[in-house]
Amino acid sequence: MTRPTHFGRILRGAAFGALTIISAAAVGGGCLDRPVAPATPNVSARVVERAKQNKVQSIDLLFMIDNSSSMADKQAILALAVPDLVSRLVDPVCVDSKSFLQTGKANAGVCPAGSELDFQPVKDIHIGIISSSLGGHGSSGVCDQPDARKTLPHNDDKGHLLNRDKTDAAVTTMGGKAFLNWNPTGGGYTTADAIVAPFTSMVTGVGQHGCGYEASLESIYRFLIEPDPYDSITLDKTASALGVATLAGTDAVLVQQRADFLRPDSLVSVIMVTDENDCSIIDGGQNFYVIVPPSGSPAKSILTHGTSACKTNPNDACCYSCLQDTPSGCPDKGADPECTAGAWLKTDDPENLRCFNQKSKYGIDFLYPVKRYVDGFTSTQIVDRHGKAVKNPLYSDLTCKSPTGVGCAAERDKTFVFLAGIVGVPWQDIVRADPANANAPPDLTRGYMTAKELNDNNVWQKILGNPQPADRTAPVPPTDKHMIESVTPRDGLAPPDSPVGADPIHGHEWETSKDSPANRDLQYACIFPLPMGSEKVCMDSTDCDCANPTGGTVADMKNPLCQGAGGYTTTQIRAKGYPGVRELQVLQGLNDQAIVASICPANVTDAASPTYGYRPAIAALISRLRNALRGRCLPRQLDQPEDPVTHAKLPVECVIIEAFDPPPGSGCTCDTDPGRATASDDVLTDEIKAAGQCHCEIHQLLDSADNGAATACQTQVNATGTPPGWCYVDPLSQTKAGCELVKDCPATDRRIIRFVNPASEPRAKATAFIMCQEKSFPSGGAAAQKDPCAP
């Protein structure tokens, strides 16, 4: 028999909205880091949200490590951070119960009074590595593989998982897969220390002899998201001597690696480590022309200039290539001095800068738009390389072979997908300020800002500006001039003749015109000293920045990487990072799914310090993952009505529905499953109907009809004998007896939706939805902010 729902009351209420739920069979949970947005109660425009996954059981960590020249020093520092990352996940620290500040290590999983485990230990972790090298995209003589000019070249890693060491020998992994698996009870590594050595070998094995056109973003997209990654590129030269690139076949190796690595119910965190701006060239067509080497005498590029409009505003509708037809409404290109200049000369268009300011120089942007990557991390449907809308593999059950999706796991929760960028940006720009002294010097012990803090403090304007205003006006440069991409010295920063350390962020500007060849490099976003013993004596310019240029000395370049107390030498004592503009655009677009950190560490000398190496980046990542690792709590109280006579609390006005497809040959049944009834038609929205053919409402426990089950669910850790169903636990409005159930929640958010036992939880491979009437915190928030479980 179908039970009546509370939804009629919801529609007549003031507002209803999406509400996040948690399985409390595991008792307690973590915190939802954003409030639930209210919605207007309009039947024709309902707002419904999928009920979130429960506490994380597994994590898939993917490292994208730049393997171009100059990355070896950063890779070594990254390898030193691995023990921190692994140990924080598998052996969580104790944190203060209210502030969540670290208080020390647990003793056999037990924390002292006043503190608690940061989260429950994670028992199943996949760790994989990919590089930034995707070859020459169809060009010949550029990033070829093999490459006789390099030692152990890796110009085209194809987006595949890498498990090689620094000699190119295979690193032994558990189960023979190309990634590491920490899973003490499931056949993986059994101790945190055991996984550190192979991972360190794999990090250093990425190397720095990869393609100099770093496709950092596209490499991530190719491995995790691209539905049909191409297997090879062929050239059709019937209409052009250089040919037109055609993407052929499907990379079966990558598809299998992805399916092995990516679990449908895991938390996915990508850690992107790169010291240069992204150069993800669009695959197919003639886009590879941008990196074709110059030829002839004098050496010329095959690319011509963009129109004059490109020099002042690359976003202008009249900025286009002089090889293209003049758009309607734009001046005739025949009289444009940029167009009469002809092709770019090698001296004015060095190969090393082919990905720099493309639209301004060529009138064409040959790189994938950053929206591709924002959509890839946030959208459950994307467009494949054939232009067809398909499911996003990142959000899909890759183990399910059903062509219709019947029996497949529900889509991954978007709040379980993160991108951490350790990129070219000064750490001083993104560190938290001293709340007691706004003028205090930057101190990384306070940690990196969260995505919300970056927005609230207008930091994006400082480090990124606005490269593409919506009204197509000229790009707005970042207010921190260290983040402006420029070949020549930037006004307002310490000039090249400055003494050592004149600028605490990047030393000072340098004379790229004295490099060999001239003007082939950019000014730096930040620099940092190499760890003692890691200094490099530069015999030539390969993998080293302090070699004497042709016809001059290193002192002519005035490069701060080579400047010691006694002057300039050919020993490189510092490393650098360039402005990571495109990576930062993606991170900005991901909002709360993003973690921003600097490729330039603040400290490479004190290994015991929390600021050492990339330890602050790991801490920021763990802090951001905490909510998912702890489970989920509710940031708002629900409006819980009272009985007008007894003043007893009545059930909250919520409906939880699971949508699923029945097994082949079976019909939809709800009453045969515990705590279920067929959902009323007036609850079903188009989104719910699209999620499955069957729709069951999970029972909300009642005291009157269920013999006190609601109270048992709200107060007892082990509610043995309680019938299947769910309840709302809120010690602030109910009783302190429920405090143990919400002990893992922060003091201001001690409330959860609890499924009283495993039989109550949404069934496997179903998509659960929830709608609730809700109320905001009281005016001023004082009452709602107190800790209902304080002594």
Disulfide bonds with the S-S distance in Angstrom:
Cys94-Cys111 2.04
Cys143-Cys211 2.02
Cys279-Cys355 1.67
Cys310-Cys319 2.12
Cys318-Cys330 2.09
Cys322-Cys339 2.00
Cys400-Cys408 2.02
Cys526-Cys600 2.10
Cys538-Cys544 1.68
Cys546-Cys562 1.99
Cys633-Cys745 1.91
Cys654-Cys772 1.93
Cys668-Cys694 1.96
Cys670-Cys696 1.89
Cys713-Cys727 1.96
Cys739-Cys789 2.04
